[in-house]
């Protein structure tokens, strides 16, 4: 498992509060091998903590970038 900590102040500054709420709602119901599982979350006074499945290979962008590099060589 992995924890993702999101400061509420940052959400307010960027206007992403509703987007995060929607992401939590959607990801709670997703069950697909290519989508990280969201096990739960904590809503604290200054931050929101997401409990996620650990991504053993890192970010998808890095995987795709590596595949492009290997293909071009």
C-alpha positions, 0 to 999 in steps of 0.5 A: 500500500501507498499513502498519497497526502494532498494538502487542502490549501493546494486544492483550494488554490488550484480549484481542484476540490471537486475534481478530487472528490469525483476522482475518489468516488470513481476510483472507489468503484473501479476494479481493473488491473490497470487502475490502482485500487483506492482502499480508503481515505482520511479527511483531516483538517489540513490534508486528505490522505488517500490509501492506494495500491502500491505502483511497483513500476512507478508512473505510467508515463515513465513506463510509456517513455521507456517503451518509446525509447526502446522502440526507437533504438 
